[in-house]
Amino acid sequence: RASSVFAVDELEVRGAAGQVRDEAERAAAWTLGESLVGLDGEELVRRLELLPSVRSASYDRAFPNTLRITIVPERPLLRVLQGKTAWLVSERGRVIRRLGVREGRSYARLRLARTEPLAPGETLTEPAALFALAAVSRLPAGFPVRVRAARFGGGRITLVVRNGMELRLGSLLDVELKLAVAARVLDSLTHDEWASLAYVDVSLPERPVAGSNPQVEG
């Protein structure tokens, strides 16, 4: 178990690239020189899964001297705004990292009404975040427009898309159906309709309603 014959001299990280890969290599660096036979695998996995960017980790002993690590990264989904600070949050609600001023603009944004600062690695429990994540994560493949923002209030979720148009989903009940109906409605819009409409309400998916007055509920 302690023989140097099987000492780790190479780390092989799979499933991750860039910054996530670098973080995993640093977190596993303590294993270099350790015996593959006596390696504390539970401790290795624990340290890796503490990384905010890592969803899960596993390892394999590749004798004589290589430790193979497989990473499943967190999937970024939202840009959460807290005051003037932006955070990248995964589909599970885990805070991955703080974003720079120009970073993360391709993700839907959510403004979080919370005074306590967020921290990398924590998991959000606020209803606004949970509802937004649940809705955005269920967007069907090929959705016709990018979702720019998510809002939550009064138990109702709203997604904001092109030109500030609101997609009013209501509750999360049947949200996949509502999003599918919304996609069909958006696909059918002409250029002039895009310019004039302020909202599409699919809270009753069998009766979608569109309007130009953003204050009118369908």
Disulfide bonds with the S-S distance in Angstrom:
none
